[in-house]
């Protein structure tokens, strides 16, 4: 059991959507007809079934979710069996009908409640409304607050956002990618008078890459909280078994990786042989830090970027702008790549800074506690 110890800073907001059942009684309604004409998926469903259940965004009139209602299964089909909805407005929402609540009559619009209206331990909303549940949304209620900003940059990445995190729209075009956003946030005034105990700045794909939900993160935090010291510890989201040195390991995928880090260590006035030190693992910038340590890392990260931006350092510039051999280079639009990296491929900039947090922790004797 998870105690009421942890709380995300931003609670789930109300979902502005309507649930509608479409059948032969209302299919010719002008509003319904317009929805059908604009949605090919809905058209296909209606060709196979006489009844269809849809969710419609109130603000944009966009069809968010479509499922067939088969006569043999009754009107509850599609709202039962934990159907998952992955859309912009309804990430991680599961529809259910645990208490056999009446479904809307054909053509009738029903508002959806948000999880703030939860009235049972299972976080199931009951009442004469459509029933749904945030399976992972626990009502954590004490003073340990977690601020998580999730970075997005286009419509596709926006769809990956968890509604319980704070979306951060990155409009900057530079080769550092999310590390640039981390640098901006950790060096901003937001950390001078923080309203949170831990902060993380993560990519939009965090859950897809790690499989960790909000509930799992909070559960792991609670399990390992006795190990945590605000002044000397930080949280890393995951680690791999059998990795002895994450800088050397990275050279398996990015051949010039260790050469670049040796130059960076030298430019920082450190021994290049530190490339062989035993670094704690932190991948893809998935970490949580106190505001105090966050500010210190922001200063470290900013100093690294200044070194990497020094155009007079010809050898460093040559290595940084080599092809990192990242597999996504083959699948991305070349113009987009040139916009970001000034090259038709991924350069080394973002990958170098993804390991910077581990180097920072090593140099400052900060312990990483791994959640996963």
C-alpha positions in Angstrom: 0.0 0.0 0.0 1.1 3.5 -0.8 0.7 6.0 2.0 -0.5 9.6 1.4 3.0 10.9 1.3 3.8 12.2 -2.2 2.0 14.7 -4.3 2.5 16.0 -7.8 2.5 19.7 -7.8 -0.1 20.0 -10.6 -3.2 18.0 -10.0 -5.2 16.5 -12.8 -7.3 19.1 -14.6 -10.9 18.6 -15.7 -11.3 16.8 -19.0 -13.4 18.9 -21.4 -15.1 16.1 -23.3 -18.5 14.8 -24.1 -19.4 11.1 -24.4 -21.9 10.4 -27.3 -23.5 7.2 -28.5 -24.3 7.3 -32.3 -26.9 5.0 -33.8 -29.6 5.2 -36.5 -31.7 7.6 -34.3 -29.2 10.4 -34.4 -26.8 9.6 -37.2 -28.3 12.3 -39.5 -28.2 15.0 -36.9 -26.2 17.9 -38.5 -23.7 18.1 -35.7 -23.2 14.3 -35.6 -23.0 14.2 -39.4 -20.3 16.8 -39.4 -18.2 14.8 -36.9 -18.6 11.7 -39.1 -17.6 13.5 -42.2 -14.3 14.8 -40.6 -13.2 11.5 -39.1 -12.3 8.6 -41.4 -11.8 6.2 -38.4 -15.3 7.0 -37.2 -16.7 6.3 -40.7 -15.0 2.9 -40.8 -16.4 2.0 -37.4 -19.9 2.9 -38.5 -19.6 0.7 -41.5 -19.1 -2.3 -39.2 -21.4 -1.5 -36.3 -24.9 0.1 -35.9 -23.8 1.7 -32.6 -20.6 3.6 -31.9 -19.4 5.3 -28.7 -17.2 8.4 -29.1 -15.6 11.1 -26.9 -15.6 14.6 -28.3 -13.4 17.5 -27.1 -15.7 20.3 -26.1 -13.2 23.0 -27.0 -12.0 21.8 -30.4 -14.9 19.5 -31.4 -12.2 16.9 -32.2 -13.2 13.2 -31.9 -10.8 11.8 -29.2 -11.9 8.2 -29.0 -14.1 5.8 -31.0 -15.2 2.3 -30.2 -17.9 0.0 -31.6 -20.9 -1.1 -29.5 -21.9 -4.6 -30.7 -25.5 -5.7 -30.3 -24.5 -9.0 -28.7 -22.5 -7.3 -26.0 -25.0 -4.5 -25.1 -24.5 -0.8 -24.6 -21.8 -1.3 -22.0 -19.3 -2.6 -24.5 -16.5 -0.1 -25.1 -16.9 1.5 -21.7 -16.1 -1.8 -19.9 -13.0 -4.0 -20.0 -10.5 -1.2 -19.2 -10.2 0.3 -22.7 -7.2 2.6 -22.7 -7.4 6.0 -24.5 -4.2 7.6 -25.7 -5.0 11.0 -27.0 -4.0 14.6 -26.4 -6.6 15.3 -23.7 -7.1 11.8 -22.3 -3.7 10.3 -21.7 -3.8 7.2 -19.5 -7.6 7.4 -19.0 -9.4 4.1 -18.6 -13.2 3.9 -19.1 -15.1 1.5 -17.0 -18.6 0.8 -15.8 -17.9 -0.9 -12.5 -21.2 0.2 -10.8 -23.4 -0.5 -13.9 -24.3 3.2 -14.3 -26.7 3.8 -17.1 -25.1 4.9 -20.3 -26.3 8.0 -22.2 -29.3 7.6 -24.4 -28.7 7.9 -28.2 -27.7 11.5 -29.0 -27.5 12.6 -25.4 -24.4 14.5 -24.3 -22.8 13.6 -21.0 -20.1 15.6 -19.3 -17.0 13.7 -18.0 -15.8 14.4 -14.5 -12.1 14.7 -13.6 -10.3 12.8 -11.0 -10.7 15.7 -8.5 -14.3 14.3 -8.0 -13.1 10.9 -6.8 -15.3 9.5 -4.1 -13.9 6.0 -3.6 -10.6 4.4 -2.6 -10.3 2.9 -6.1 -10.4 6.4 -7.6 -13.6 5.5 -9.4 -16.1 8.3 -10.0 -19.7 7.4 -9.4 -22.9 9.2 -10.2 -25.4 9.6 -13.0 -22.6 10.4 -15.4 -20.2 8.4 -17.5 -17.8 6.5 -15.3 -14.1 6.6 -15.8 -10.9 6.1 -13.7 -7.4 7.4 -13.6 -5.9 4.1 -12.5 -2.5 5.6 -11.7 -3.7 8.9 -10.1 -3.5 8.6 -6.3 -4.5 11.5 -4.2 -1.2 12.2 -2.5 -1.8 14.9 0.1 1.2 15.9 2.1 3.9 18.5 1.6 6.4 16.6 -0.5 5.8 18.2 -3.9 7.2 17.1 -7.2 7.5 19.5 -10.1 7.9 17.6 -13.4 8.2 19.6 -16.7 7.7 17.5 -19.8 9.2 18.9 -23.0 7.3 18.9 -26.3 8.0 20.5 -29.6 5.4 19.4 -32.2 1.9 17.8 -32.3 3.3 14.3 -32.2 5.3 14.9 -29.0 2.4 16.8 -27.5 0.3 13.7 -27.6 2.8 11.9 -25.4 2.5 14.3 -22.5 1.1 13.1 -19.2 -1.6 15.6 -18.1 -0.3 15.5 -14.5 3.0 17.0 -15.6 3.7 20.5 -16.7 4.1 20.7 -20.5 7.1 22.8 -21.7 6.9 23.9 -25.3 10.4 24.1 -26.7 10.7 26.5 -29.6 14.5 26.7 -29.6 16.3 25.2 -32.5 19.8 24.1 -31.3 21.8 20.9 -31.1 21.5 20.4 -27.3 17.8 19.4 -27.5 16.2 18.8 -24.0 19.5 19.7 -22.2 19.0 23.2 -23.5 15.6 23.4 -21.8 17.1 21.9 -18.6 19.8 24.6 -18.6 17.2 27.3 -19.0 14.9 26.0 -16.3 17.7 25.3 -13.7 19.2 28.8 -14.3 15.8 30.6 -14.0 14.2 32.5 -11.2 11.8 29.7 -10.7 14.5 28.0 -8.5 15.2 31.1 -6.4 11.9 30.7 -4.5 10.7 27.2 -5.4 7.3 25.9 -4.6 8.4 22.3 -4.8 10.8 19.8 -3.1 12.0 18.0 -6.2 12.1 19.0 -9.9 12.6 17.0 -13.1 12.7 18.2 -16.7 12.0 15.2 -18.9 11.4 14.5 -22.6 7.9 13.8 -23.8 8.8 10.1 -24.4 9.7 9.4 -20.7 6.9 6.8 -20.1 7.4 5.1 -23.4 11.1 4.7 -22.8 11.0 3.6 -19.1 7.5 2.1 -18.7 7.2 4.1 -15.4 3.9 5.6 -14.5 3.2 8.3 -12.0 2.1 5.8 -9.5 5.2 3.6 -9.9 7.5 6.6 -9.5 5.8 7.7 -6.3 5.8 4.1 -5.0 9.5 3.7 -5.6 10.2 7.1 -4.0 8.4 6.1 -0.9 10.2 2.7 -0.7 13.6 4.4 -0.9 12.9 7.7 0.9 14.8 6.6 4.0 18.0 6.6 1.9 17.4 10.2 0.7 19.3 13.2 2.0 18.3 16.5 0.4 21.8 17.9 0.5 23.8 15.0 -0.7 21.4 12.8 -2.8 19.5 13.0 -6.0 17.1 10.6 -7.8 17.8 8.8 -11.1 14.9 7.2 -12.8 16.6 4.0 -14.0 19.8 2.0 -14.5 21.1 -0.9 -16.4 22.8 -3.9 -14.8 26.5 -4.5 -15.6 27.5 -1.0 -16.7 30.9 -0.1 -15.2 31.4 3.3 -16.9 28.7 5.1 -18.7 31.1 7.4 -20.6 33.2 4.6 -22.0 30.1 2.5 -22.6 28.6 5.3 -24.8 31.5 5.0 -27.2 29.9 1.7 -28.4 27.2 3.7 -30.1 28.9 7.0 -30.5 32.6 6.4 -31.5 34.0 9.8 -30.7 32.3 10.0 -27.3 35.3 9.5 -25.0 37.6 11.7 -27.1 35.1 14.5 -26.7 34.7 14.0 -22.9 38.5 13.9 -22.5 38.7 17.3 -24.1 35.9 18.7 -22.0 37.5 17.5 -18.8 40.7 19.1 -19.9 38.9 22.4 -20.8 37.4 22.4 -17.3 40.8 22.1 -15.7 40.4 18.5 -14.8 42.5 15.4 -15.5 41.4 13.8 -18.8 42.0 10.4 -17.2 38.8 10.9 -15.2 37.2 9.4 -18.3 37.9 6.1 -16.6 36.3 7.0 -13.2 33.3 5.0 -11.9 30.3 7.2 -12.6 26.9 6.5 -11.3 24.3 5.9 -14.0 21.8 8.5 -15.2 20.3 8.2 -18.7 18.4 10.6 -20.9 18.3 13.3 -18.3 15.7 11.4 -16.3 16.5 12.7 -12.8 14.8 14.4 -9.9 16.8 17.0 -7.8 16.2 19.4 -5.0 16.1 23.1 -6.0 19.5 23.6 -4.3 21.3 20.9 -6.2 19.3 21.8 -9.3 20.8 25.3 -9.3 24.3 23.9 -8.9 23.8 21.5 -11.8 22.4 24.4 -13.8 25.7 26.3 -13.3 27.7 23.2 -14.2 25.6 22.6 -17.3 25.8 26.2 -18.4 29.6 26.2 -18.1 29.8 23.0 -20.2 27.7 24.6 -22.9 29.9 27.7 -22.9 33.0 25.4 -23.5 31.1 23.5 -26.3 30.2 26.8 -27.9 33.7 28.1 -28.1 34.3 28.3 -31.9 38.0 29.0 -31.3 38.5 25.4 -30.0 38.9 23.8 -33.4 39.5 20.3 -32.3 36.5 20.2 -30.0 34.3 21.7 -32.7 35.5 19.1 -35.2 34.6 16.3 -32.9 31.3 17.7 -31.8 30.0 18.1 -35.3 30.9 14.6 -36.4 28.1 12.1 -37.2 27.1 10.5 -33.9 25.8 7.5 -35.9 22.5 7.8 -34.1 19.9 5.6 -35.8 17.2 8.3 -35.9 19.3 10.3 -38.4 18.1 7.9 -41.1 14.4 8.5 -40.4 14.3 12.3 -39.8 13.7 15.0 -42.3 17.0 16.3 -43.5 15.9 19.9 -43.4 14.9 19.4 -39.7 18.3 17.9 -38.9 20.1 20.8 -40.6 17.9 23.3 -38.6 18.9 21.6 -35.4 22.5 20.5 -36.0 23.7 22.4 -39.0 24.3 18.9 -40.4 22.1 16.3 -42.1 22.6 14.0 -39.1 22.6 14.0 -35.3 25.8 15.5 -34.0 27.4 14.7 -30.6 26.0 17.7 -28.7 22.8 16.2 -27.1 24.5 12.8 -26.2 27.5 14.5 -24.5 25.2 16.5 -22.3 23.0 13.5 -21.5 26.0 12.1 -19.5 26.8 15.5 -17.9 24.6 14.8 -14.8 26.6 11.7 -13.9 29.9 13.6 -14.2 28.5 16.4 -12.1 27.4 14.0 -9.3 30.9 12.3 -9.4 32.7 15.6 -9.1 30.5 16.9 -6.2 30.2 13.6 -4.3 26.5 13.4 -4.8 24.8 10.0 -4.5 22.3 8.9 -7.1 19.4 6.8 -5.7 17.9 4.8 -8.6 14.1 4.5 -8.6 14.0 1.7 -11.1 
